[in-house]
Amino acid sequence: MKLNRPSPAPHSETIVALIDVVFFLLVFFMLIGRMDATAPFEVMPPLAESGADMPAGGATLSIGASGELALDGAPLPDTAALDAALARRLAEDPDLRLRVNAHREAELRHVLPLVGAAEAMGVRDVVLVVTPGPPG
């Protein structure tokens, strides 16, 4: 007589415990880690003055969507011409205020170097023209 023995079931290795450990480690590091870089000193962002009248006087620098330049409505061919025009205006008025009116599609690489160059030339007051968004 031949008896059939049931074959032993293969031992299934469960990884549920490992998944739990990895999940707890993930949550732990998310809770103790910093998600953003913080400055080693106090930073107070500027306040926007929405609805306030633009300050009078000064010069208006217009920057188009693809980097075109104009100073007080007069088109400028390049940044060298802008530097020369600003130098002339600063010679006339050392306390010149510069309003920067950039197109909403203008890339920062067109705007920020111009503001930095104007400040390096001696412009002390730079006003960025913005359009207020919808409330809410």
Buried (B, 14 or more C-beta within 10 A) or exposed (E): EEEEEEEEEEEEEEEEEEEEEEEEEEEEEEEEEEEEEEEEEEEEEEEEEEEEEEEEEBBBBBBBEEBBBBBEEEEBEEBEBBBEBBEEBBEEEEEBBBBBBBBEEBEEEBBEEBBEBBEEBEBEEBBEEEEEEEEE
